[in-house]
């Protein structure tokens, strides 16, 4: 008899074991909110999860991109949702690249709208323009939730995130390993959207946002009641309530809150929010209750030009208009018209970033007019309507994870990411750490 030779030595077995690993490279969102981007290598199949932009600090400084990747090295790009810190840099990959980019239908419509607006406002700040956006859209592949896409022996699928219409989390699987990326997630949902789908089975790696890991938000019912009461108080004074708001969903949710309460006065909506309304109406299957939303939009008064804008302020009403942080847009006009009369009110319902006019108004009660800082006479109040999971929700998500995953915290300031990882390890025993830029992890 002939002896059977074992041709698989330890080195070969080791190499095979290494090749079956899933490798993650952190390209952005490490100890920062912005430029989310993660390269996932599965047996030489490369997925790029998001490729966002981080706007310059202080305001007006050049934007920051994720770490560079060679487009030819990427097999598939996956956009979790349309917000620019996740989608805004994707067109840069189409200056010379030609790979497919995946997302839901609403994500592509909204991404195109927001990215076009970004390069219009920041004309010479970016390395790409309209041609690259068009190339991106030509290579777009629309997929639905739970639709598995395979590349080699790896696959990915999207799940509902509850954060924004069409927004998703991502599950990547390869060689028996499963990675879960939260993107931006909302476990409670909203008036417009159902909560995140967390029926994901056992996982080996979690990349989780940390935005509000160190604070709880006011219960949504309390925020809604506070806004409704404030609106009615301003109307009782025969004033106008100005609500600067993000175009995508925040404007629509605020309108839904007021109209569902039986608010009797006119509600005006202006700016890019009107285009977003059309996109949301186009995809009723992604909404929690499309009939109610359609009724809300039917009752809102759309303002589309400057004459309508001026005429709208002749009677007590609510004005909902971008930009949410008072950085440009029609909000600047409304602020100048309404801020210096004490019968009016200003309700801040969006996050106010450092160095923005909205944060300045909140902290100092002043706005800049013709180069001078002036005291605002209108009453200013802030209400929490975040689309992100807060501390309790994030810890609930971690508690309910199945398996024994490694956990990497991202998309939060350095302190939030670091402390969140420490607390996860202390409370649940998981191997958890805060991501570092250009870090490489293997599972």
NURORO-815900 format. One record per residue (C-alpha): residue number from 1; residue in three letters; x negated, y negated, z. Coordinates in pm, whole numbers, m for minus. Layout:
<kolgus>
+-----+-----+--------+--------+--------+
:   n : res :     xx :     yy :     zz :
+-----+-----+--------+--------+--------+
: NUM : Ala :      X :      Y :      Z :
...
+-----+-----+--------+--------+--------+
</kolgus>
This chain:
<kolgus>
+-----+-----+--------+--------+--------+
:   n : res :     xx :     yy :     zz :
+-----+-----+--------+--------+--------+
:   1 : Unk :      0 :      0 :      0 :
:   2 : Unk :   m107 :   m350 :    m65 :
:   3 : Unk :   m117 :   m602 :    219 :
:   4 : Unk :    112 :   m899 :    166 :
:   5 : Unk :    m95 :  m1215 :    181 :
:   6 : Unk :     48 :  m1502 :    388 :
:   7 : Unk :    m10 :  m1802 :    162 :
:   8 : Unk :    151 :  m2050 :    401 :
:   9 : Unk :   m120 :  m2160 :    641 :
:  10 : Unk :    m69 :  m2402 :    930 :
:  11 : Unk :   m170 :  m2697 :    713 :
:  12 : Unk :     93 :  m2611 :    451 :
:  13 : Unk :    362 :  m2569 :    717 :
:  14 : Unk :    259 :  m2901 :    869 :
:  15 : Unk :    280 :  m3075 :    533 :
:  16 : Unk :    624 :  m2928 :    467 :
:  17 : Unk :    739 :  m3034 :    812 :
:  18 : Unk :    615 :  m3389 :    752 :
:  19 : Unk :    779 :  m3407 :    410 :
:  20 : Unk :   1116 :  m3314 :    561 :
:  21 : Unk :   1107 :  m3609 :    802 :
:  22 : Unk :   1317 :  m3922 :    772 :
:  23 : Unk :   1100 :  m4233 :    797 :
:  24 : Unk :   1223 :  m4582 :    881 :
:  25 : Unk :   1035 :  m4905 :    814 :
:  26 : Unk :   1152 :  m5227 :    980 :
:  27 : Unk :   1152 :  m5512 :    727 :
:  28 : Unk :   1347 :  m5769 :    932 :
:  29 : Unk :   1594 :  m5838 :   1216 :
:  30 : Unk :   1332 :  m5739 :   1476 :
:  31 : Unk :   1387 :  m5961 :   1779 :
:  32 : Unk :   1577 :  m6207 :   1559 :
:  33 : Unk :   1922 :  m6263 :   1414 :
:  34 : Unk :   1870 :  m6277 :   1041 :
:  35 : Unk :   1703 :  m6108 :    740 :
:  36 : Unk :   1834 :  m5762 :    825 :
:  37 : Unk :   1649 :  m5502 :    616 :
:  38 : Unk :   1542 :  m5141 :    672 :
:  39 : Unk :   1372 :  m4902 :    432 :
:  40 : Unk :   1466 :  m4538 :    481 :
:  41 : Unk :   1245 :  m4272 :    321 :
:  42 : Unk :   1394 :  m3924 :    290 :
:  43 : Unk :   1160 :  m3686 :    107 :
:  44 : Unk :   1039 :  m3971 :   m114 :
:  45 : Unk :   1394 :  m4089 :   m184 :
:  46 : Unk :   1404 :  m4450 :    m66 :
:  47 : Unk :   1718 :  m4625 :     54 :
:  48 : Unk :   1719 :  m4995 :    142 :
:  49 : Unk :   1977 :  m5081 :    406 :
:  50 : Unk :   2056 :  m5453 :    364 :
:  51 : Unk :   1817 :  m5723 :    248 :
:  52 : Unk :   1927 :  m6049 :    406 :
:  53 : Unk :   1795 :  m6400 :    447 :
:  54 : Unk :   1722 :  m6599 :    764 :
:  55 : Unk :   1781 :  m6970 :    734 :
:  56 : Unk :   1504 :  m7205 :    832 :
:  57 : Unk :   1460 :  m7340 :   1182 :
:  58 : Unk :   1469 :  m7630 :   1235 :
:  59 : Unk :   1752 :  m7700 :    993 :
:  60 : Unk :   1617 :  m7784 :    651 :
:  61 : Unk :   1305 :  m7568 :    685 :
:  62 : Unk :   1252 :  m7303 :    414 :
:  63 : Unk :   1444 :  m6975 :    455 :
:  64 : Unk :   1265 :  m6660 :    567 :
:  65 : Unk :   1294 :  m6334 :    372 :
:  66 : Unk :   1242 :  m5977 :    490 :
:  67 : Unk :    906 :  m5811 :    434 :
:  68 : Unk :    845 :  m5753 :     65 :
:  69 : Unk :    936 :  m5425 :   m100 :
:  70 : Unk :    856 :  m5327 :   m456 :
:  71 : Unk :   1187 :  m5287 :   m640 :
:  72 : Unk :   1049 :  m4987 :   m830 :
:  73 : Unk :   1000 :  m4806 :   m497 :
:  74 : Unk :   1369 :  m4830 :   m406 :
:  75 : Unk :   1618 :  m4572 :   m533 :
:  76 : Unk :   1936 :  m4726 :   m390 :
:  77 : Unk :   2021 :  m5052 :   m212 :
:  78 : Unk :   2312 :  m5044 :     33 :
:  79 : Unk :   2477 :  m5369 :    146 :
:  80 : Unk :   2672 :  m5327 :    469 :
:  81 : Unk :   2863 :  m5653 :    430 :
:  82 : Unk :   2861 :  m5991 :    260 :
:  83 : Unk :   2720 :  m6219 :    530 :
:  84 : Unk :   2401 :  m6377 :    402 :
:  85 : Unk :   2179 :  m6245 :    681 :
:  86 : Unk :   2252 :  m5900 :    535 :
:  87 : Unk :   2308 :  m5964 :    163 :
:  88 : Unk :   2144 :  m6295 :     78 :
:  89 : Unk :   1805 :  m6170 :    m43 :
:  90 : Unk :   1927 :  m5875 :   m251 :
:  91 : Unk :   1913 :  m6073 :   m582 :
:  92 : Unk :   1538 :  m6120 :   m533 :
:  93 : Unk :   1503 :  m5749 :   m605 :
:  94 : Unk :   1649 :  m5806 :   m951 :
:  95 : Unk :   1386 :  m6049 :  m1074 :
:  96 : Unk :   1206 :  m5738 :  m1200 :
:  97 : Unk :   1400 :  m5450 :  m1045 :
:  98 : Unk :   1673 :  m5234 :  m1191 :
:  99 : Unk :   1804 :  m4999 :   m921 :
: 100 : Unk :   2165 :  m4943 :   m821 :
: 101 : Unk :   2318 :  m5136 :   m534 :
: 102 : Unk :   2607 :  m4988 :   m335 :
: 103 : Unk :   2883 :  m5144 :   m128 :
: 104 : Unk :   3259 :  m5181 :   m105 :
: 105 : Unk :   3452 :  m5390 :   m357 :
: 106 : Unk :   3523 :  m5677 :   m112 :
: 107 : Unk :   3154 :  m5682 :    m14 :
: 108 : Unk :   3046 :  m5745 :   m373 :
: 109 : Unk :   3308 :  m6014 :   m437 :
: 110 : Unk :   3222 :  m6199 :   m117 :
: 111 : Unk :   2846 :  m6152 :   m156 :
: 112 : Unk :   2854 :  m6309 :   m500 :
: 113 : Unk :   3058 :  m6603 :   m371 :
: 114 : Unk :   2835 :  m6667 :    m68 :
: 115 : Unk :   2502 :  m6619 :   m246 :
: 116 : Unk :   2604 :  m6850 :   m531 :
: 117 : Unk :   2702 :  m7112 :   m274 :
: 118 : Unk :   2369 :  m7068 :    m92 :
: 119 : Unk :   2156 :  m7129 :   m401 :
: 120 : Unk :   2378 :  m7424 :   m498 :
: 121 : Unk :   2316 :  m7588 :   m162 :
: 122 : Unk :   1948 :  m7489 :   m136 :
: 123 : Unk :   1861 :  m7548 :   m500 :
: 124 : Unk :   1484 :  m7499 :   m496 :
: 125 : Unk :   1445 :  m7292 :   m182 :
: 126 : Unk :   1483 :  m6943 :   m327 :
: 127 : Unk :   1287 :  m6720 :   m561 :
: 128 : Unk :   1597 :  m6625 :   m758 :
: 129 : Unk :   1901 :  m6783 :   m916 :
: 130 : Unk :   2220 :  m6710 :  m1108 :
: 131 : Unk :   2057 :  m6466 :  m1357 :
: 132 : Unk :   1940 :  m6242 :  m1072 :
: 133 : Unk :   2282 :  m6256 :   m907 :
: 134 : Unk :   2434 :  m6149 :  m1240 :
: 135 : Unk :   2180 :  m5864 :  m1266 :
: 136 : Unk :   2271 :  m5753 :   m915 :
: 137 : Unk :   2640 :  m5747 :  m1001 :
: 138 : Unk :   2574 :  m5551 :  m1321 :
: 139 : Unk :   2398 :  m5283 :  m1117 :
: 140 : Unk :   2664 :  m5279 :   m843 :
: 141 : Unk :   2828 :  m4946 :   m766 :
: 142 : Unk :   3155 :  m4980 :   m577 :
: 143 : Unk :   3221 :  m4708 :   m321 :
: 144 : Unk :   3484 :  m4659 :    m53 :
: 145 : Unk :   3454 :  m4554 :    309 :
: 146 : Unk :   3357 :  m4187 :    362 :
: 147 : Unk :   3251 :  m4148 :     m3 :
: 148 : Unk :   2926 :  m3951 :      9 :
: 149 : Unk :   2653 :  m4047 :   m239 :
: 150 : Unk :   2367 :  m3798 :   m290 :
: 151 : Unk :   2014 :  m3869 :   m406 :
: 152 : Unk :   1783 :  m3569 :   m414 :
: 153 : Unk :   1836 :  m3384 :    m86 :
: 154 : Unk :   1945 :  m3703 :     92 :
: 155 : Unk :   2285 :  m3868 :    109 :
: 156 : Unk :   2457 :  m4173 :    254 :
: 157 : Unk :   2811 :  m4285 :    320 :
: 158 : Unk :   2983 :  m4596 :    452 :
: 159 : Unk :   3221 :  m4618 :    746 :
: 160 : Unk :   3439 :  m4912 :    845 :
: 161 : Unk :   3258 :  m5155 :   1081 :
: 162 : Unk :   3554 :  m5374 :   1186 :
: 163 : Unk :   3333 :  m5682 :   1140 :
: 164 : Unk :   3441 :  m5835 :    810 :
: 165 : Unk :   3660 :  m5718 :    521 :
: 166 : Unk :   3488 :  m5431 :    344 :
: 167 : Unk :   3213 :  m5435 :    606 :
: 168 : Unk :   3053 :  m5104 :    685 :
: 169 : Unk :   2818 :  m4904 :    897 :
: 170 : Unk :   2593 :  m4651 :    720 :
: 171 : Unk :   2529 :  m4281 :    779 :
: 172 : Unk :   2217 :  m4139 :    613 :
: 173 : Unk :   2157 :  m3761 :    613 :
: 174 : Unk :   1856 :  m3562 :    497 :
: 175 : Unk :   1718 :  m3220 :    591 :
: 176 : Unk :   1950 :  m3180 :    884 :
: 177 : Unk :   1868 :  m3527 :   1025 :
: 178 : Unk :   2132 :  m3797 :   1056 :
: 179 : Unk :   2073 :  m4172 :   1098 :
: 180 : Unk :   2346 :  m4420 :   1195 :
: 181 : Unk :   2301 :  m4791 :   1119 :
: 182 : Unk :   2562 :  m5020 :   1275 :
: 183 : Unk :   2497 :  m5328 :   1062 :
: 184 : Unk :   2728 :  m5576 :   1236 :
: 185 : Unk :   3000 :  m5392 :   1423 :
: 186 : Unk :   3325 :  m5472 :   1603 :
: 187 : Unk :   3477 :  m5190 :   1807 :
: 188 : Unk :   3795 :  m5383 :   1881 :
: 189 : Unk :   3879 :  m5504 :   1533 :
: 190 : Unk :   4080 :  m5823 :   1491 :
: 191 : Unk :   4415 :  m5950 :   1370 :
: 192 : Unk :   4292 :  m5890 :   1016 :
: 193 : Unk :   4088 :  m5570 :   1050 :
: 194 : Unk :   4109 :  m5231 :   1223 :
: 195 : Unk :   3831 :  m5141 :   1469 :
: 196 : Unk :   3509 :  m4967 :   1365 :
: 197 : Unk :   3520 :  m4599 :   1275 :
: 198 : Unk :   3287 :  m4420 :   1516 :
: 199 : Unk :   3383 :  m4062 :   1430 :
: 200 : Unk :   3029 :  m3986 :   1314 :
: 201 : Unk :   2939 :  m3657 :   1484 :
: 202 : Unk :   2594 :  m3586 :   1627 :
: 203 : Unk :   2318 :  m3825 :   1525 :
: 204 : Unk :   1938 :  m3821 :   1553 :
: 205 : Unk :   1866 :  m4194 :   1515 :
: 206 : Unk :   2068 :  m4510 :   1577 :
: 207 : Unk :   1977 :  m4860 :   1458 :
: 208 : Unk :   2210 :  m5087 :   1652 :
: 209 : Unk :   2277 :  m5457 :   1657 :
: 210 : Unk :   2210 :  m5634 :   1988 :
: 211 : Unk :   2362 :  m5977 :   1922 :
: 212 : Unk :   2582 :  m5990 :   2232 :
: 213 : Unk :   2424 :  m5705 :   2428 :
: 214 : Unk :   2362 :  m5938 :   2723 :
: 215 : Unk :   2699 :  m6110 :   2743 :
: 216 : Unk :   3068 :  m6035 :   2736 :
: 217 : Unk :   3308 :  m6244 :   2537 :
: 218 : Unk :   3628 :  m6395 :   2663 :
: 219 : Unk :   3914 :  m6149 :   2607 :
: 220 : Unk :   4061 :  m6220 :   2264 :
: 221 : Unk :   4411 :  m6278 :   2404 :
: 222 : Unk :   4273 :  m6551 :   2633 :
: 223 : Unk :   4091 :  m6719 :   2343 :
: 224 : Unk :   4404 :  m6708 :   2130 :
: 225 : Unk :   4622 :  m6852 :   2406 :
: 226 : Unk :   4369 :  m7127 :   2474 :
: 227 : Unk :   4359 :  m7227 :   2106 :
: 228 : Unk :   4740 :  m7225 :   2074 :
: 229 : Unk :   4779 :  m7436 :   2390 :
: 230 : Unk :   4515 :  m7684 :   2270 :
: 231 : Unk :   4683 :  m7714 :   1929 :
: 232 : Unk :   5017 :  m7790 :   2090 :
: 233 : Unk :   4862 :  m8045 :   2327 :
: 234 : Unk :   4709 :  m8234 :   2034 :
: 235 : Unk :   5039 :  m8224 :   1843 :
: 236 : Unk :   5218 :  m8364 :   2149 :
: 237 : Unk :   4982 :  m8664 :   2128 :
: 238 : Unk :   5070 :  m8705 :   1757 :
: 239 : Unk :   4711 :  m8621 :   1672 :
: 240 : Unk :   4529 :  m8386 :   1436 :
: 241 : Unk :   4342 :  m8076 :   1546 :
: 242 : Unk :   4030 :  m8013 :   1339 :
: 243 : Unk :   3896 :  m7654 :   1339 :
: 244 : Unk :   3561 :  m7625 :   1156 :
: 245 : Unk :   3537 :  m7258 :   1074 :
: 246 : Unk :   3342 :  m6999 :    877 :
: 247 : Unk :   3498 :  m6936 :    535 :
: 248 : Unk :   3500 :  m6559 :    561 :
: 249 : Unk :   3769 :  m6431 :    797 :
: 250 : Unk :   3728 :  m6678 :   1083 :
: 251 : Unk :   3938 :  m6936 :    897 :
: 252 : Unk :   4199 :  m6674 :    809 :
: 253 : Unk :   4210 :  m6530 :   1160 :
: 254 : Unk :   4260 :  m6870 :   1321 :
: 255 : Unk :   4548 :  m6941 :   1082 :
: 256 : Unk :   4696 :  m6600 :   1169 :
: 257 : Unk :   4674 :  m6672 :   1542 :
: 258 : Unk :   4857 :  m7005 :   1509 :
: 259 : Unk :   5128 :  m6889 :   1270 :
: 260 : Unk :   5201 :  m6570 :   1465 :
: 261 : Unk :   5259 :  m6786 :   1774 :
: 262 : Unk :   5540 :  m6974 :   1601 :
: 263 : Unk :   5337 :  m7293 :   1562 :
: 264 : Unk :   5572 :  m7548 :   1404 :
: 265 : Unk :   5334 :  m7799 :   1250 :
: 266 : Unk :   5155 :  m7801 :    918 :
: 267 : Unk :   4834 :  m7597 :    891 :
: 268 : Unk :   4591 :  m7711 :    622 :
: 269 : Unk :   4311 :  m7501 :    481 :
: 270 : Unk :   4030 :  m7643 :    270 :
: 271 : Unk :   3703 :  m7551 :     98 :
: 272 : Unk :   3561 :  m7209 :     24 :
: 273 : Unk :   3809 :  m7048 :    263 :
: 274 : Unk :   4067 :  m7077 :    m17 :
: 275 : Unk :   3853 :  m6860 :   m248 :
: 276 : Unk :   3808 :  m6611 :     34 :
: 277 : Unk :   4187 :  m6598 :     77 :
: 278 : Unk :   4217 :  m6480 :   m283 :
: 279 : Unk :   3958 :  m6207 :   m228 :
: 280 : Unk :   4128 :  m6081 :     88 :
: 281 : Unk :   4466 :  m6070 :    m88 :
: 282 : Unk :   4304 :  m5871 :   m369 :
: 283 : Unk :   4215 :  m5584 :   m130 :
: 284 : Unk :   4516 :  m5519 :     94 :
: 285 : Unk :   4399 :  m5163 :    165 :
: 286 : Unk :   4117 :  m5303 :    380 :
: 287 : Unk :   4345 :  m5517 :    598 :
: 288 : Unk :   4513 :  m5416 :    921 :
: 289 : Unk :   4851 :  m5553 :    812 :
: 290 : Unk :   4847 :  m5692 :    456 :
: 291 : Unk :   5210 :  m5808 :    461 :
: 292 : Unk :   5157 :  m6023 :    768 :
: 293 : Unk :   4840 :  m6167 :    618 :
: 294 : Unk :   5017 :  m6253 :    293 :
: 295 : Unk :   5288 :  m6431 :    494 :
: 296 : Unk :   5020 :  m6633 :    677 :
: 297 : Unk :   4855 :  m6744 :    352 :
: 298 : Unk :   5191 :  m6835 :    202 :
: 299 : Unk :   5257 :  m7070 :    497 :
: 300 : Unk :   4915 :  m7238 :    489 :
: 301 : Unk :   4889 :  m7561 :    287 :
: 302 : Unk :   4591 :  m7546 :     50 :
: 303 : Unk :   4393 :  m7867 :     m2 :
: 304 : Unk :   4189 :  m7866 :   m323 :
: 305 : Unk :   4074 :  m8222 :   m393 :
: 306 : Unk :   3986 :  m8548 :   m219 :
: 307 : Unk :   4324 :  m8715 :   m273 :
: 308 : Unk :   4503 :  m8419 :   m115 :
: 309 : Unk :   4247 :  m8432 :    166 :
: 310 : Unk :   4327 :  m8796 :    244 :
: 311 : Unk :   4703 :  m8747 :    219 :
: 312 : Unk :   4692 :  m8445 :    449 :
: 313 : Unk :   4586 :  m8658 :    745 :
: 314 : Unk :   4891 :  m8886 :    738 :
: 315 : Unk :   5085 :  m8669 :    986 :
: 316 : Unk :   5002 :  m8450 :   1287 :
: 317 : Unk :   4861 :  m8118 :   1165 :
: 318 : Unk :   4589 :  m7858 :   1205 :
: 319 : Unk :   4297 :  m7870 :    960 :
: 320 : Unk :   4090 :  m7553 :    908 :
: 321 : Unk :   3781 :  m7613 :    697 :
: 322 : Unk :   3422 :  m7493 :    654 :
: 323 : Unk :   3149 :  m7532 :    751 :
: 324 : Unk :   3182 :  m7363 :   1087 :
: 325 : Unk :   2870 :  m7530 :   1231 :
: 326 : Unk :   2952 :  m7866 :   1065 :
: 327 : Unk :   2657 :  m7823 :    830 :
: 328 : Unk :   2791 :  m7981 :    510 :
: 329 : Unk :   3111 :  m7888 :    334 :
: 330 : Unk :   3441 :  m8070 :    367 :
: 331 : Unk :   3408 :  m8042 :    743 :
: 332 : Unk :   3185 :  m8349 :    737 :
: 333 : Unk :   3465 :  m8561 :    588 :
: 334 : Unk :   3718 :  m8441 :    843 :
: 335 : Unk :   3475 :  m8494 :   1130 :
: 336 : Unk :   3415 :  m8857 :   1027 :
: 337 : Unk :   3787 :  m8920 :    993 :
: 338 : Unk :   3903 :  m8754 :   1314 :
: 339 : Unk :   3622 :  m8759 :   1572 :
: 340 : Unk :   3663 :  m9117 :   1693 :
: 341 : Unk :   4029 :  m9116 :   1797 :
: 342 : Unk :   4117 :  m8976 :   2139 :
: 343 : Unk :   4455 :  m8844 :   2026 :
: 344 : Unk :   4275 :  m8589 :   1804 :
: 345 : Unk :   4105 :  m8264 :   1899 :
: 346 : Unk :   3816 :  m8052 :   1768 :
: 347 : Unk :   3823 :  m7676 :   1829 :
: 348 : Unk :   3492 :  m7496 :   1772 :
: 349 : Unk :   3568 :  m7131 :   1696 :
: 350 : Unk :   3239 :  m7030 :   1530 :
: 351 : Unk :   2890 :  m6966 :   1660 :
: 352 : Unk :   2694 :  m7292 :   1683 :
: 353 : Unk :   2330 :  m7233 :   1591 :
: 354 : Unk :   2040 :  m7424 :   1740 :
: 355 : Unk :   1973 :  m7752 :   1561 :
: 356 : Unk :   2314 :  m7769 :   1390 :
: 357 : Unk :   2556 :  m8064 :   1413 :
: 358 : Unk :   2804 :  m7830 :   1580 :
: 359 : Unk :   2563 :  m7744 :   1860 :
: 360 : Unk :   2477 :  m8112 :   1898 :
: 361 : Unk :   2846 :  m8198 :   1931 :
: 362 : Unk :   2897 :  m7921 :   2186 :
: 363 : Unk :   2592 :  m8012 :   2398 :
: 364 : Unk :   2598 :  m8392 :   2380 :
: 365 : Unk :   2943 :  m8498 :   2263 :
: 366 : Unk :   2779 :  m8695 :   1981 :
: 367 : Unk :   2780 :  m8682 :   1601 :
: 368 : Unk :   2554 :  m8857 :   1357 :
: 369 : Unk :   2719 :  m9120 :   1136 :
: 370 : Unk :   2517 :  m9331 :    893 :
: 371 : Unk :   2197 :  m9253 :   1076 :
: 372 : Unk :   2336 :  m9332 :   1422 :
: 373 : Unk :   2448 :  m9102 :   1701 :
: 374 : Unk :   2798 :  m9195 :   1812 :
: 375 : Unk :   3008 :  m9064 :   2101 :
: 376 : Unk :   3305 :  m8855 :   1993 :
: 377 : Unk :   3638 :  m8964 :   2140 :
: 378 : Unk :   3839 :  m8662 :   2027 :
: 379 : Unk :   3861 :  m8384 :   2284 :
: 380 : Unk :   3623 :  m8098 :   2202 :
: 381 : Unk :   3678 :  m7739 :   2315 :
: 382 : Unk :   3511 :  m7411 :   2224 :
: 383 : Unk :   3687 :  m7077 :   2184 :
: 384 : Unk :   3530 :  m6734 :   2131 :
: 385 : Unk :   3638 :  m6551 :   1817 :
: 386 : Unk :   3326 :  m6350 :   1742 :
: 387 : Unk :   3338 :  m6059 :   1498 :
: 388 : Unk :   3055 :  m5883 :   1684 :
: 389 : Unk :   3079 :  m5623 :   1958 :
: 390 : Unk :   3007 :  m5768 :   2301 :
: 391 : Unk :   2813 :  m5611 :   2587 :
: 392 : Unk :   3090 :  m5381 :   2714 :
: 393 : Unk :   3172 :  m5262 :   2363 :
: 394 : Unk :   2810 :  m5189 :   2276 :
: 395 : Unk :   2755 :  m4987 :   2592 :
: 396 : Unk :   3079 :  m4798 :   2529 :
: 397 : Unk :   2951 :  m4710 :   2182 :
: 398 : Unk :   2617 :  m4586 :   2322 :
: 399 : Unk :   2792 :  m4384 :   2595 :
: 400 : Unk :   3007 :  m4203 :   2337 :
: 401 : Unk :   2720 :  m4109 :   2105 :
: 402 : Unk :   2685 :  m3736 :   2041 :
: 403 : Unk :   2348 :  m3563 :   2026 :
: 404 : Unk :   2024 :  m3696 :   2170 :
: 405 : Unk :   1934 :  m3981 :   1934 :
: 406 : Unk :   1643 :  m4216 :   1934 :
: 407 : Unk :   1779 :  m4569 :   1949 :
: 408 : Unk :   1628 :  m4885 :   1802 :
: 409 : Unk :   1774 :  m5224 :   1895 :
: 410 : Unk :   1777 :  m5499 :   1632 :
: 411 : Unk :   1968 :  m5813 :   1526 :
: 412 : Unk :   1941 :  m6008 :   1850 :
: 413 : Unk :   1691 :  m6244 :   2004 :
: 414 : Unk :   1379 :  m6085 :   2149 :
: 415 : Unk :   1511 :  m6081 :   2505 :
: 416 : Unk :   1847 :  m5929 :   2406 :
: 417 : Unk :   1687 :  m5651 :   2199 :
: 418 : Unk :   1426 :  m5569 :   2464 :
: 419 : Unk :   1662 :  m5567 :   2761 :
: 420 : Unk :   1931 :  m5373 :   2572 :
: 421 : Unk :   1680 :  m5098 :   2491 :
: 422 : Unk :   1561 :  m5084 :   2852 :
: 423 : Unk :   1917 :  m5058 :   2981 :
: 424 : Unk :   2006 :  m4785 :   2732 :
: 425 : Unk :   1713 :  m4577 :   2855 :
: 426 : Unk :   1791 :  m4648 :   3222 :
: 427 : Unk :   2163 :  m4567 :   3195 :
: 428 : Unk :   2173 :  m4285 :   2941 :
: 429 : Unk :   1820 :  m4147 :   2922 :
: 430 : Unk :   1789 :  m4197 :   2547 :
: 431 : Unk :   1453 :  m4278 :   2391 :
: 432 : Unk :   1523 :  m4646 :   2312 :
: 433 : Unk :   1308 :  m4939 :   2211 :
: 434 : Unk :   1332 :  m5285 :   2055 :
: 435 : Unk :   1222 :  m5290 :   1691 :
: 436 : Unk :    899 :  m5462 :   1586 :
: 437 : Unk :    850 :  m5613 :   1243 :
: 438 : Unk :    672 :  m5373 :   1003 :
: 439 : Unk :    714 :  m5088 :   1251 :
: 440 : Unk :    745 :  m4735 :   1113 :
: 441 : Unk :    949 :  m4466 :   1291 :
: 442 : Unk :    980 :  m4098 :   1207 :
: 443 : Unk :   1264 :  m3863 :   1300 :
+-----+-----+--------+--------+--------+
</kolgus>
